[in-house]
Amino acid sequence: RVGIAGCGAIGGHAASELTYWGVGHLKIADFDVFETSNANRQLFAAFSTVGKAKVEVVASNLRDIEPGIGLKVFPQGITFDNAKEFVTGCDAIIDSIDYEKPQCSIALHRVAREVGIPIFLSQCVGYGASVFVFYPESESYEEYLGLDPLAPIESIDFSQIDLLNLCPIVLDYIEKVILEKVIAGEMEAPTVIAGQTFAVGLTVSNLIMQIINPTRPRLRMCAFDPFKGEYKEERY
């Protein structure tokens, strides 16, 4: 059982790959609809899906791949109220929530720690992608970002978070002003279909291998950028 928070560039694609892998139960969450601007990177973005709820489009495609799949849909996305329901019963979580919603990611990570399951934070920026894995007993997402893991989410000053910490490979081919706008929540992270594809491949393959073999050395982070030809990996 895997929960996928966000059904856009990474989440929708990851859901289909997990279904092909044979994962029998998925929870998917997203509140957004497809727009024409999604067409450069999102698997199910098409003229026929513009204006349609991402989570419903993804769910329909998953049932087409495997009619017998166990599927629970959260059309309101991840909220403070439903994070625990979303996480409970899962063996792992994929966090592919947009950069602009850090408070929802933190709510999700806190519940995953409480329930005792790993959460794979997956993202794509530029031509590349990175994946961070946070386990219940390891460094938390908040600690990694320099935040107090016990502070009320409402009191956290998200403007002080440097999301470039989540870019292990320095993206010096992207204009600095653009990255600053992304961090400030003024625009989406610039990416192309290559970044999404690598993010999904890195995330899903590592998640499956960790579930199949829990004694495998645990991944902490991996990142790949084909534009720069760089790969990095760290394990606990």
Disulfide bonds with the S-S distance in Angstrom:
none
